[in-house]
Amino acid sequence: MASLTPQCQTSLFLSRNPSFSRIHVHGGSLLSSLPSSIFFKRRAGKSFLLQRRSPLVPCKWTCMASEQQQSDRQRKPRRRSSQAADADKGIDPVGFLTKQGISNKDFSQFLRERYKALKDRKVEIFTRHANVPDMVSGYEILGMHRNRQHRVDFMEWAPGARYCSLVGDFNGWSPTENCAREGYFGHDDYGYWLIISEDKLREGEPPDEYYFQEYNYVDDYDSGDSGVDIKELFKKMDDEYWEPGEDRFMKSPFEVAAKLFEEMFGPNGPQTEEELGEIPDALTRYNAWKESHKDEPGNNLPSYDVIDNGKEYDVFSVVDDPVSREKFRSKKPPLAYWKELRKGRKAWMKKYSPAIPHGSKYRVYFNTPNGPLERIPAWATYVLPDVDGKQAFAVHWEPPPEDVYVWKNERPKTPSSLRIYECHVGISGSEPKVNSFAEFSSKVLPHIKTAGYNAIQLIGIPEHKDYSSVGYKVTNMFAVSSRFGTPEDFKHLVDQAHGLGLLVFLDIVHSYAAPDEMVGLALFDGSNDCYFHTGKRGYHKHWGTRMFKYGDLDVLHYLLSNLNWWVEEYKVDGFQFHSLSSMIYTHNGFASFTGDIEEYGNQYVDKDALIYLILANDMLHELHPHIITIAEDATFYPGLCEPTTQGGLGFDYYANTTISEMWSWLVENVPECEWSMHKIVETMTSSNQKMEKMVSYSENHNQSISGGRSFAEILIGKTGKYFSEDSISKGASLFKMIKLITFTIGGRGYVNFMGNEFGHPNRVEFPLPSNNFSFASANRQWDLLTVNGIHNELFSFNKDVMTLDETERILMRGPANVHHVNDSNMVISYIRGPILFIFNFHPENSYERYGIGVEEAGEYQMILDTDEVNYGGLGILKADQKVQRSIPRRVDGLRNCLEVPVPKQSAQVYKLTRILRI
């Protein structure tokens, strides 16, 4: 007789003991499982293993056949899964093209291919990450963090390294003391390194009784300080948490295994196959067991039943009663009991000294094929990039509870229109030095509120080694710039802004990174393809900065987590994505564009970069519905502000940089009498994007910082070098008109760079070798507002324009109806809601009764005049000229008209205050 194999003996035991059919037999091993989790089924002379399909779909059990049957099944054509179909519902990869009536076969095909690549990228992501929050919260485990079990954990991604350790002042800069060790999950297959640094027991203190002892590092005392005994805790858990019958396997964890072993290998077990006999299928055994136990008293275990529909490849329906289901779902893990063991900060400080104290200086040490390297960790949250000319280092930021900033103000509601004040903290002071977060909070924020803005946009906040780069050559994505203050100082700034009703946006630079190696990400782990492309593709064509590899999952993990970090840690309200053309195109946007739509989908377009932008917008708006994203792209990539479900990139707004470039060119190069009104209107109103999504500039920081001159410097003069009084008056008039038309002609957003609201007379010049590293021009002359003069008058005008939007809601209305453009007279007029705007750009001609068309008949009240005396104007128009009644004459294609006085180089704003019925 042939002896029985272990598998046969197992089947025998299960056939005779249906109640113990919950055993998973795999490769000869026995693993106890949950009730009703595994069944065997015999059909057509074969045994089948029934196992749970998905932990997310309870009460569903699949029938798994032999390998041959499985392969036969796989060869059959498969229908598209319902989940995949549901995921595509409401998605049209070319939807915005159809809506806008754009027909281009090649670009449509490009959008469809991009959407397919996006889906593939998401599949890749979710093979590594459980969900979106997991994908974008890498900062919770990467970098340096205090673990509740009296230790500090450090994790870093460096796939090219062979060895990883921490060096710092806490270990005498030793590369061997704090290293990733075997047995501590020190290095995984994806290139992530984990270093565990245990806190040190103080002299005379005994070790913790339990290796899993946790500490609360915030509160002085916690539950465990009361001397909770773990045996009492387990008893309390058994008595309070588990109901009778539920803790059966907790109390007797070896009951099933012991009985199974005895049945299989004991003296009374079958010794031959004949003795084994025919084994009934699982359903028969289950029904027999159920019949034999029908008279037993009920217990608190969930009740189930099994229904078999008899098909060869069926799904067993495990039916449970609603009471058991609800009871199971409402039962929470017993974490509260474990928290009763947790001790407070006092107990931790008494027993341990921190392995890495707050304020410790450190770097990460790698051993690579090219030799040893030291780097600033990529996820460091506080960095000193260049301390007194010495090597850079990161700083472990773990302030004691009393020094942690406590948020006081709620985030303001998102306004219907954006009046954004663009600013740089470092140059925001009056003195020739680097200004701080604290000084900005106390002095500049109140000014911004007084000036009438509802949002600030901060430049240069992420850490950057080169101060003269204005913050655009970022070296440390997760760290606030230490030259301005600490992380707690920046939190205070954001909180103060929120208290004043100001949203806080960051100018975020994910389009490239600084080329620095020690303090930045370049050659981070000794390899050139860690975060960036290799070869020429890895360098910006003109700036020499490094270009991210957006198709790499770990790079995506890093960048997406960085966006989420600024929102979660510092409560910022939005981002302007800087220089998208640098990342979207392999030529970095430095190529001639003819306007052909095919240029947006040819071989020079980085599809991975576009997919990253889609993922970033989807993530931000899914996790933070209030967030605002603004695209800065000089090429106006099609679909910037269209929904991602319709083939767009998903931004809320786009910055129209061509407007400021147009004004800069006209002011510097074209005589005022030769300005083309049609060209001005066309530049300000025509683009391939939605007008209501536009954020406009009259001048931005580039014109003041990047070697150019501000409009005030050109039109009015520099400090101490003013033009004649007449020239100043003319220059100020043009200055105000440019500001007003840019603000009001279109879009729901407007941006002003710090100081331009009062006509700052000097450009900004950061410390450079060319100026002997002087700070003389790296500031703002706020004292000009304390004296009467042109700058105070320009500030009053700017403030009233902001107030005009606040009261009349100009920006939130639809795009302007530009109905009058006259190049000969140099007059532009348009209507936005009930508001009429009239601009006379002519440097010489004024008009006494100039005809302007209006649709509604009625009385129109002048509510703003750029020529007012308190704005630095001549005050030509008198009080009796500020109310105009319409004339029933068709002008400009409209039914009525106004005959209004229009002084030279001035603008007037009228509001319909009374409608006349004719």
TORMI-574080 format. One record per residue (C-alpha): residue in one letter; x, y, z negated. Coordinates in steps of 0.02 Angstrom, whole numbers, padded with zeros to 5 digits, always signed. Last residue first. Example, Ala and Ser with C-alpha at 12.3 -4.5 7.8 and 13.67 -1.06 7.14 Angstrom:
s+00684-00053-00357
a+00615-00225-00390
//
This chain:
i-01876+05270+01222
r-01851+05199+01049
l-01702+05280+00961
i-01589+05173+00851
r-01503+05258+00705
t-01332+05226+00628
l-01235+05158+00778
k-01056+05169+00717
y-00919+05270+00799
v-00729+05248+00794
q-00617+05382+00867
a-00443+05369+00940
s-00311+05500+00976
q-00173+05536+01099
k-00264+05685+01176
p-00427+05740+01097
v-00588+05649+01148
p-00749+05748+01137
v-00902+05638+01169
e-01034+05621+01302
l-01121+05461+01251
c-01204+05342+01372
n-01357+05234+01400
r-01408+05080+01499
l-01237+04999+01514
g-01143+04958+01676
d-01003+05080+01632
v-01130+05222+01632
r-01320+05220+01656
r-01398+05379+01591
p-01520+05392+01447
i-01410+05506+01341
s-01350+05448+01170
r-01340+05561+01018
q-01171+05602+00940
v-01129+05639+00758
k-00948+05686+00721
q-00946+05848+00820
d-01030+05953+00684
a-00893+05902+00560
k-00752+05968+00668
l-00637+05877+00789
i-00462+05952+00806
g-00396+05888+00638
l-00214+05903+00691
g-00158+05732+00630
g-00051+05674+00482
y-00183+05552+00420
n-00252+05679+00296
v-00272+05799+00441
e-00385+05678+00536
d-00325+05641+00714
t-00345+05451+00696
d-00533+05477+00676
l-00641+05352+00582
i-00827+05339+00542
m-00899+05444+00683
q-01088+05425+00676
y-01186+05369+00831
e-01368+05415+00851
g-01477+05311+00964
a-01498+05219+01127
e-01417+05047+01124
e-01310+04986+01269
v-01172+05116+01265
g-01072+05191+01408
i-00938+05322+01381
g-00943+05493+01466
y-00810+05616+01410
r-00876+05786+01359
e-00728+05890+01298
y-00583+05785+01361
s-00401+05806+01305
n-00258+05787+01428
e-00073+05793+01384
p-00007+05629+01312
h-00152+05525+01381
f-00184+05375+01268
n-00367+05419+01237
f-00447+05278+01139
i-00634+05254+01104
f-00704+05118+00990
l-00891+05087+00967
i-00955+04985+00818
p-01127+04902+00816
g-01051+04731+00856
r-00882+04759+00939
i-00893+04885+01080
y-00750+04940+01192
s-00669+05097+01259
i-00502+05131+01342
v-00447+05299+01413
m-00288+05338+01510
n-00380+05465+01620
s-00307+05391+01778
d-00294+05214+01709
n-00477+05205+01658
v-00538+05054+01560
h-00719+05056+01500
h-00825+04904+01457
v-00714+04803+01341
n-00841+04696+01247
a-00740+04650+01093
p-00733+04469+01035
g-00864+04414+00909
r-00878+04488+00736
m-00768+04429+00592
l-00635+04559+00629
i-00755+04708+00614
r-00831+04664+00446
e-00900+04842+00425
t-00853+04867+00242
e-00695+04762+00228
d-00643+04800+00406
l-00657+04987+00374
t-00562+04964+00211
m-00415+04892+00309
v-00423+05042+00427
d-00432+05157+00276
k-00273+05082+00202
n-00180+05102+00367
f-00230+05284+00378
s-00179+05320+00198
f-00012+05233+00230
l+00016+05342+00383
e-00015+05495+00275
n+00107+05438+00142
h+00238+05408+00276
i+00207+05578+00357
g+00234+05677+00199
n+00186+05699+00019
v+00304+05609-00099
t+00286+05445-00194
l+00257+05339-00040
l+00433+05371+00026
d+00496+05294-00137
w+00451+05123-00069
q+00607+05124+00041
r+00619+04938+00083
n+00777+04834+00069
a+00915+04748+00168
s+00985+04908+00244
a+01120+04944+00112
f+01145+04759+00072
s+01319+04758+00152
f+01406+04599+00208
n+01545+04698+00294
n+01418+04763+00419
s+01475+04651+00563
p+01515+04508+00443
l+01331+04505+00399
p+01221+04559+00254
f+01042+04575+00321
e+00992+04726+00424
v+00812+04783+00415
r+00764+04929+00528
n+00737+05102+00459
p+00593+05225+00457
h+00459+05120+00372
g+00299+05179+00453
f+00180+05168+00305
e+00098+05003+00351
n+00263+04949+00429
g+00336+04924+00256
m+00308+04737+00245
f+00258+04664+00413
n+00076+04681+00463
v-00027+04535+00527
y-00206+04537+00591
g-00337+04400+00599
r-00510+04371+00668
g-00468+04400+00849
g-00497+04545+00965
i-00490+04732+00998
t-00489+04793+00817
f-00317+04774+00740
t-00217+04796+00900
i-00319+04951+00946
l-00295+05026+00773
k-00107+04995+00753
i-00064+05060+00927
m-00173+05213+00898
k-00089+05250+00731
f+00088+05243+00803
l+00035+05349+00953
s-00025+05486+00837
a+00129+05468+00726
g+00242+05493+00877
k+00146+05647+00933
s+00152+05723+00759
i+00336+05680+00738
s+00376+05756+00907
d+00286+05917+00859
e+00376+05926+00692
s+00544+05898+00778
f+00627+05728+00760
y+00679+05655+00595
k+00859+05607+00558
g+00864+05601+00367
t+00773+05434+00367
k+00758+05372+00545
g+00645+05447+00677
i+00461+05467+00715
l+00427+05365+00873
i+00576+05248+00882
e+00607+05227+00695
a+00419+05216+00665
f+00403+05082+00798
s+00533+04976+00708
r+00700+04948+00792
g+00773+04785+00855
g+00919+04679+00797
s+00814+04532+00743
i+00752+04608+00581
s+00635+04751+00625
q+00567+04687+00790
n+00566+04507+00728
h+00469+04560+00572
n+00312+04595+00669
e+00244+04739+00772
s+00066+04767+00834
y+00027+04591+00780
s-00128+04487+00818
v-00203+04329+00745
m-00314+04245+00875
k-00445+04112+00839
e-00591+04222+00890
m-00506+04252+01059
k-00504+04066+01100
q-00346+04013+01189
n-00292+04018+01372
s-00246+04200+01352
s-00321+04366+01403
t-00375+04498+01278
m-00221+04594+01221
t-00116+04574+01378
e-00263+04617+01492
v-00308+04770+01390
i-00131+04840+01394
k-00109+04801+01579
h-00274+04885+01621
m-00224+05039+01523
s-00059+05054+01616
w+00068+05165+01527
e+00152+05289+01642
c+00116+05448+01543
e+00193+05370+01387
p+00362+05346+01472
v+00408+05160+01478
n+00560+05079+01397
e+00557+05083+01207
v+00373+05108+01168
l+00312+05005+01316
w+00428+04857+01285
s+00390+04852+01098
w+00204+04865+01132
m+00210+04718+01252
e+00316+04612+01134
s+00192+04647+00994
i+00049+04588+01103
t+00144+04438+01170
t+00160+04367+00994
n-00021+04309+00987
a-00020+04207+00827
y-00137+04057+00834
y-00275+04015+00712
d-00359+03863+00632
f-00241+03735+00708
g-00308+03565+00762
l-00191+03511+00902
g-00329+03490+01030
g-00392+03337+01125
q-00574+03347+01069
t-00555+03248+00908
t-00402+03354+00866
p-00515+03505+00860
e-00460+03650+00971
c-00346+03785+00901
l-00188+03744+00999
g-00287+03667+01142
p-00172+03721+01283
y+00003+03771+01224
f+00009+03960+01210
t+00190+03973+01270
a+00246+04093+01132
d+00189+03969+01000
e+00161+04022+00820
a+00019+03913+00759
i-00079+03959+00603
t-00145+03833+00477
i-00272+03874+00341
i-00308+03756+00196
h-00481+03754+00115
p-00519+03574+00166
h-00364+03511+00072
l-00346+03322+00093
e-00432+03308+00262
h-00380+03479+00325
l-00197+03453+00281
m-00190+03276+00348
d-00276+03314+00513
n-00167+03467+00539
a-00006+03372+00504
l-00057+03221+00607
i-00097+03331+00756
l+00068+03425+00736
y+00163+03260+00725
i+00077+03196+00882
l+00134+03353+00974
a+00313+03324+00917
d+00305+03143+00974
k+00245+03198+01147
d+00401+03304+01172
v+00363+03398+01333
y+00505+03414+01459
q+00444+03268+01565
n+00282+03358+01609
g+00124+03389+01509
y+00120+03574+01470
e+00203+03622+01635
e+00054+03541+01722
i-00052+03687+01665
d+00038+03802+01788
g+00072+03969+01702
t+00237+03997+01792
f+00341+03966+01635
s+00528+03998+01647
a+00627+03901+01519
f+00689+03932+01343
g+00545+03847+01254
n+00657+03725+01161
h+00713+03642+01326
t+00652+03477+01251
y+00484+03559+01230
i+00361+03548+01085
m+00493+03576+00950
s+00563+03746+00997
s+00395+03800+01070
l+00320+03780+00896
s+00421+03928+00832
h+00359+03938+00652
f+00207+03845+00588
q+00112+03975+00486
f+00053+03885+00333
g-00093+03891+00213
d-00162+03915+00039
v-00010+03883-00070
k-00048+03792-00232
y+00135+03774-00285
e+00147+03589-00324
e+00000+03519-00226
v+00002+03636-00076
w+00191+03649-00060
w+00208+03461-00084
n+00076+03419+00048
l+00178+03506+00182
n+00337+03419+00124
s+00250+03250+00120
l+00208+03274+00303
l+00389+03314+00343
y+00468+03169+00246
h+00344+03034+00296
l+00358+03092+00477
v+00547+03074+00463
d+00522+02901+00389
l+00404+02852+00529
d+00524+02906+00666
g+00440+02982+00820
y+00467+03160+00759
k+00657+03149+00770
f+00695+03324+00708
m+00802+03447+00805
r+00959+03520+00723
t+01003+03704+00738
g+01131+03763+00867
w+01030+03920+00903
h+01026+03920+01093
k+00991+03743+01155
h+00934+03676+00987
y+01032+03520+00946
g+00978+03337+00931
r+00938+03318+01115
k+01120+03355+01154
g+01175+03194+01070
t+01074+03109+00935
h+00900+03156+00877
f+00878+03206+00697
y+00829+03136+00527
c+00946+02986+00518
d+01014+02980+00694
n+01186+03058+00672
s+01246+02933+00544
g+01350+02979+00391
d+01200+02970+00275
f+01150+03152+00294
l+01236+03184+00460
a+01139+03348+00460
l+01013+03356+00317
g+01074+03513+00229
v+01189+03554+00082
m+01344+03459+00132
e+01303+03441+00317
d+01240+03611+00375
p+01153+03611+00546
a+01000+03701+00476
a+00832+03628+00525
y+00713+03629+00674
s+00528+03645+00715
h+00474+03609+00537
v+00497+03789+00480
i+00354+03845+00368
d+00304+04028+00355
l+00209+04007+00193
f+00035+04074+00160
v-00032+04142-00005
l-00212+04203-00018
l-00237+04365-00111
g-00381+04396-00234
l-00272+04487-00360
g-00272+04336-00477
h-00224+04228-00328
a-00072+04338-00300
q-00025+04323-00484
d-00038+04134-00474
v+00072+04127-00319
l+00204+04237-00402
h+00196+04138-00565
k+00221+03976-00470
f+00373+04057-00388
d+00447+04099-00557
e+00417+03920-00618
p+00513+03853-00468
t+00660+03965-00518
g+00716+04132-00449
f+00748+04229-00288
r+00924+04164-00250
s+00859+03990-00296
s+00759+03976-00135
v+00614+03860-00172
a+00662+03677-00148
f+00567+03543-00051
m+00635+03579+00123
n+00818+03599+00076
t+00931+03669+00214
v+00814+03787+00305
k+00888+03892+00444
y+00738+04008+00457
g+00764+04092+00289
v+00807+04266+00352
s+00958+04184+00439
s+01066+04315+00349
y+01040+04220+00186
d+01130+04067+00255
k+01112+03924+00131
h+00925+03906+00147
e+00800+03849+00015
p+00616+03856+00062
i+00542+04031+00032
g+00613+04122+00184
i+00458+04214+00244
l+00301+04236+00140
q+00132+04272+00218
i+00017+04370+00104
a-00172+04371+00111
n-00318+04489+00079
y-00243+04656+00129
g-00316+04824+00075
a-00161+04930+00040
t-00202+04927-00146
k-00187+04737-00147
i-00021+04743-00057
h+00043+04876-00178
p-00008+04769-00328
l+00091+04622-00253
v+00248+04727-00224
k+00291+04784-00400
s+00259+04650-00532
s+00258+04494-00423
f+00402+04552-00312
e+00507+04591-00464
a+00474+04419-00538
f+00509+04328-00374
s+00676+04417-00362
n+00753+04550-00250
v+00922+04523-00170
k+01020+04686-00181
p+01030+04861-00108
e+00891+04935-00218
s+00716+04975-00158
g+00653+04796-00173
s+00562+04686-00049
i+00719+04629+00044
g+00735+04461-00046
v+00549+04427-00059
h+00515+04434+00128
c+00342+04493+00179
e+00199+04474+00301
y+00038+04555+00241
i-00109+04465+00319
r-00281+04538+00346
l-00378+04379+00382
s-00563+04373+00424
s-00705+04269+00351
p-00615+04261+00185
t-00565+04095+00104
k-00619+04101-00078
p-00481+04146-00199
r-00385+04006-00288
e-00421+04006-00472
n-00309+04097-00593
k-00213+04048-00750
w-00088+03913-00702
v+00027+03861-00845
y+00213+03872-00803
v+00320+03743-00891
d+00433+03824-01021
e+00340+03760-01176
p+00330+03586-01101
p+00519+03570-01084
p+00588+03602-00909
e+00625+03456-00795
w+00718+03527-00644
h+00873+03425-00605
v+00984+03548-00514
a+01056+03509-00342
f+01234+03553-00296
a+01329+03663-00175
q+01518+03670-00169
k+01599+03829-00231
g+01593+04004-00156
d+01519+04078-00313
v+01376+03955-00305
d+01326+03914-00127
p+01171+03807-00105
l+01106+03806-00284
v+00962+03684-00264
y+00795+03653-00350
t+00666+03527-00287
a+00785+03395-00217
w+00700+03282-00089
a+00845+03277+00035
p+00973+03250-00102
i+01123+03369-00087
r+01260+03264-00010
e+01424+03182-00056
l+01509+03068+00069
p+01627+02919+00060
g+01701+02843+00219
n+01651+02828+00400
p+01562+02661+00379
t+01470+02743+00233
n+01487+02752+00044
f+01361+02877-00017
y+01359+02995-00166
v+01206+03097-00213
r+01235+03266-00294
y+01209+03331-00470
k+01196+03479-00586
s+01097+03450-00745
g+00969+03585-00786
h+00852+03468-00880
p+00948+03321-00951
i+00996+03165-00852
a+01004+03011-00964
p+00899+03105-01091
s+00949+03077-01275
y+00839+02948-01358
k+00760+02903-01525
k+00713+03071-01600
m+00677+03153-01432
w+00563+03008-01384
a+00470+03010-01550
k+00441+03197-01537
r+00383+03181-01357
g+00240+03065-01399
k+00216+02877-01407
r+00114+02766-01292
l+00047+02607-01372
e-00135+02665-01367
k-00110+02697-01182
w-00109+02510-01157
y-00288+02499-01221
a-00347+02636-01103
l-00276+02540-00957
p-00404+02401-00975
p-00451+02406-00791
k-00628+02473-00763
k-00786+02367-00759
s-00919+02455-00659
r-00890+02350-00504
f-00908+02184-00596
k-01068+02235-00686
e-01143+02301-00526
r-01108+02136-00438
s-01169+02029-00581
v-01334+02124-00591
p-01356+02124-00403
d-01346+01933-00392
d-01207+01858-00290
v-01212+01776-00120
v-01055+01700-00046
s-01087+01695+00140
f-00971+01573+00224
v-00910+01638+00391
d-00918+01516+00534
y-00799+01440+00657
e-00883+01271+00682
k-01058+01335+00646
g-01162+01256+00508
n-01236+01415+00434
d-01159+01380+00264
i-01228+01473+00113
v-01133+01479-00052
d-01203+01539-00218
y-01130+01652-00351
s-01164+01698-00532
p-01040+01809-00622
l-00979+01738-00788
n-01079+01793-00940
n-01144+01621-00984
g-01302+01520-00954
p-01345+01360-01047
e-01309+01198-00951
d-01458+01114-00868
k-01403+01148-00691
h-01228+01081-00721
s-01239+00915-00628
e-01335+00995-00484
k-01205+01132-00462
w-01065+01004-00461
a-01154+00903-00328
n-01187+01060-00225
y-01003+01109-00236
r-00942+00936-00191
t-01055+00931-00040
l-00998+01105+00011
a-00815+01061-00011
d-00818+00906+00098
p-00824+00734+00020
i-00658+00642+00000
e-00662+00462+00060
g-00565+00341-00049
l-00418+00378-00163
e-00403+00198-00218
e-00376+00150-00038
e-00246+00287-00021
t-00148+00211-00163
q-00099+00256-00342
p-00259+00340-00398
g-00246+00427-00568
n-00272+00336-00733
p-00089+00339-00786
g-00076+00527-00759
f-00003+00607-00601
m-00153+00681-00516
e-00283+00690-00654
e-00155+00740-00785
f-00080+00875-00674
l-00252+00945-00636
k-00296+00949-00820
a-00136+01042-00861
a-00155+01165-00717
v-00334+01206-00762
e-00301+01232-00947
f-00135+01323-00928
p-00200+01501-00954
s-00312+01453-01099
k-00360+01615-01186
m-00341+01724-01032
f-00421+01589-00925
r-00579+01595-01027
d-00579+01782-01052
e-00739+01811-00956
g-00834+01676-01052
p-00890+01788-01193
e-00864+01971-01141
w-00691+02042-01121
y-00660+02225-01165
e-00706+02242-01349
d-00654+02082-01437
d-00517+02028-01319
m-00446+02204-01309
k-00452+02224-01498
k-00360+02060-01517
f-00229+02115-01392
l-00209+02282-01485
e-00196+02195-01653
k-00056+02090-01583
i+00026+02246-01511
d+00029+02336-01678
v-00017+02521-01671
g+00098+02626-01779
s+00010+02795-01771
d+00145+02861-01655
g+00076+02749-01518
s-00076+02861-01497
d+00022+03017-01446
y+00121+03155-01528
d+00222+03303-01467
d+00130+03312-01302
v+00224+03331-01138
y+00349+03187-01130
n+00220+03052-01167
y+00321+02895-01193
e+00300+02714-01139
q+00361+02551-01220
f+00371+02413-01089
y+00526+02334-01165
y+00434+02317-01330
e+00518+02337-01500
d+00609+02493-01443
p+00794+02491-01481
p+00854+02540-01656
e+00917+02718-01687
g+01081+02739-01782
e+01165+02842-01646
r+01042+02902-01516
l+00988+02779-01386
k+01032+02835-01211
d+00899+02860-01078
e+00911+02733-00938
s+00962+02791-00765
i+00879+02692-00626
i+00942+02717-00449
l+00833+02665-00302
w+00893+02670-00121
y+00781+02671+00031
g+00854+02608+00196
y+00700+02523+00268
d+00755+02348+00219
d+00764+02390+00034
h+00904+02444-00083
g+00918+02448-00273
f+00764+02346-00315
y+00840+02338-00490
g+00910+02162-00471
e+01060+02224-00377
r+01112+02397-00432
a+01092+02572-00360
c+01221+02680-00447
n+01239+02787-00602
e+01413+02749-00672
t+01510+02715-00512
p+01528+02881-00421
s+01584+02974-00579
w+01548+03160-00577
g+01580+03168-00765
n+01420+03071-00796
f+01298+03210-00844
d+01396+03340-00744
g+01346+03252-00586
v+01367+03104-00472
l+01224+02991-00421
s+01253+02829-00330
c+01226+02746-00161
y+01321+02611-00067
r+01317+02551+00113
a+01239+02706+00189
g+01161+02718+00363
p+00982+02694+00305
a+00989+02841+00183
w+00819+02872+00105
e+00832+02923-00078
m+00756+02868-00243
f+00803+02925-00419
d+00720+02859-00575
v+00750+02934-00747
r+00720+02829-00903
h+00618+02820-01063
q+00480+02706-00996
r+00369+02849-00939
n+00483+02878-00791
r+00560+03048-00762
h+00579+03088-00579
m+00722+03126-00459
g+00696+03121-00271
l+00572+03003-00194
i+00429+02933-00297
e+00298+03070-00308
y+00382+03170-00170
g+00327+03035-00047
s+00149+03097-00061
v+00102+03111+00123
m+00089+02928+00172
d+00006+02875+00009
p-00125+03010+00027
v-00159+02951+00207
n-00185+02768+00164
a-00097+02605+00118
h+00070+02649+00195
r+00192+02542+00295
t+00075+02452+00416
f-00032+02607+00405
i+00098+02716+00486
e+00128+02599+00632
v-00058+02589+00668
k-00065+02779+00658
r+00075+02792+00785
d-00019+02676+00903
k-00173+02785+00888
l-00070+02940+00926
a+00012+02854+01075
k-00162+02819+01145
y-00209+03000+01116
r-00052+03059+01204
e-00090+02947+01352
r-00263+03022+01364
l-00193+03199+01351
f-00064+03163+01488
q-00200+03092+01602
s-00299+03251+01581
f-00142+03351+01619
d-00116+03255+01783
k-00298+03263+01839
n-00322+03447+01810
s-00498+03515+01794
i-00527+03652+01666
g-00710+03694+01636
q-00679+03755+01460
k-00788+03620+01382
t-00715+03486+01495
l-00538+03536+01450
f-00586+03541+01265
g-00649+03362+01273
v-00497+03284+01355
p-00455+03157+01218
d-00642+03138+01178
i-00673+03074+01003
g-00850+03067+00932
k-00840+02880+00904
d-00664+02816+00929
a-00644+02751+00751
d-00814+02665+00763
a-00755+02566+00915
a-00597+02513+00826
q-00699+02459+00675
s-00822+02365+00787
s-00680+02260+00853
r-00656+02252+01041
r-00712+02083+01103
r-00587+01945+01114
p-00551+01839+01266
k-00505+01661+01216
r-00320+01622+01196
q-00327+01662+01011
r-00459+01527+00985
d-00352+01395+01064
s-00207+01451+00952
q-00317+01435+00797
q-00381+01265+00850
q-00203+01203+00871
e-00147+01280+00705
s-00289+01192+00613
a-00445+01283+00560
m-00471+01432+00444
c-00651+01463+00390
t-00679+01638+00327
w-00758+01697+00164
k-00855+01857+00135
c-00924+01900-00039
p-00816+02055-00063
v-00750+02157+00084
l-00604+02266+00022
p-00503+02117-00037
s-00513+02050+00139
r-00549+01881+00219
r-00560+01771+00064
q-00509+01594+00094
l-00585+01434+00159
l-00460+01300+00200
f-00520+01174+00327
s-00506+00985+00326
k-00532+00887+00486
g-00642+00738+00530
a-00766+00844+00627
r-00792+00955+00474
r-00714+00949+00302
k-00715+01107+00196
f-00596+01158+00059
f-00640+01305-00052
i-00545+01454-00121
s-00602+01612-00215
s-00754+01546-00307
p-00687+01601-00476
l-00521+01695-00467
s-00360+01603-00434
s-00242+01476-00510
l-00090+01444-00402
l-00032+01267-00365
s+00119+01237-00255
g+00137+01091-00133
g+00162+01203+00018
h-00001+01291-00016
v-00140+01222-00124
h-00251+01363-00190
i-00358+01298-00332
r-00538+01350-00362
s-00606+01174-00339
f-00599+01153-00527
s-00787+01143-00553
p-00794+01017-00415
n-00695+00892-00518
r-00698+00722-00433
s-00667+00787-00259
l-00544+00917-00324
f-00440+00784-00411
l-00438+00677-00255
s-00387+00825-00148
t-00242+00857-00266
q-00189+00675-00258
c-00192+00686-00069
q-00081+00840-00073
p+00039+00758-00196
t+00059+00611-00076
l-00024+00448-00119
s+00073+00285-00112
a+00056+00173+00039
m+00000+00000+00000
//
